[in-house]
Amino acid sequence: YSFVSDQSSGINAEYGEATITESPIELISGWVREKSDREFTFSLDDNNLLKLQHCSTSHISPPGLVLVTFNLVFAPGKPVRKTVNLTLDSSEGGRWVFPFTVSSTPATPDDNVVIRANGLHKDSVAGIRLNSLTNSAVPYRAYLEQGSDPDFRVFPEKGDLLPLGTEGTLIYLAYKPTLYGKVHNAKLVVQTANNEWSYVIQGQSPSFSVPVGVATTPIRQPSNASSGTRKNFIRQNMRKIVQKTP
């Protein structure tokens, strides 16, 4: 980013209009850019979202402009949209405040978790361990996004994520299906003040097999079941009729 100010000469300078752009301004033919000894201080009203790094301060003649170049690093840990004020103060007097809006969209899920049920109406539980991204514990909130199947639940829903270097905080997911033949889905979100983790959860119903019954009384087989030949009852009846005919 570049900051340009139109200034007059003298210690108690009065500053006119100032602008801020996303890329260094191209100099008009005949202008000269030189390093400037003027000092500026920078401040942001939210140092958690943005980091600012001063690159250079230049004097541009003949128009008498001061060009300040700096980097802004925006690395959010969760979706956010916020207006942030950047303030520049000159050691020779003058202050400029630039409000601008930063925004970030949800990140891709951190992982996929598959839970296979032990049976209908029975809880199957999986766990996720998380640490805070600092050397101290931070409060968290865990919840299932709207639209998740009601067969899932998360606990504990609130607590503290243990610091870096520890075993972490264990967050549990329970899956209790109520019917066969359906794959259940949910999305788990864990949030702290500055960060967010998300997981796609899939619950698989227990495998189903058709029950096989066992008779308590053996089934009696026909007497000729073991014979490989079949009787021709029509031929037998015709022979009997011929024998009875005078």
Secondary structure, DSSP 8 states (H G I E B T S, - for coil): -EEEEEE-SSSS--EEEEEEESS-----TT-EEEE----EEEEES-TTTEEEEEEEEEEEETTTEEEEEEEEEE--BS-EEEEEEEEEEETTS-EEEEEEEEEE-----SEEEEEE-SSTT--EEEEEEEB-SSSS-EEEEEEE-TT--TTEEEE-SEEEEB-TTS--EEEEEEE--SSSS--EEEEEEEE-SSBEEEEEEEEE-----------SS-----TTTT-S----HHHHHHHHHHHH--
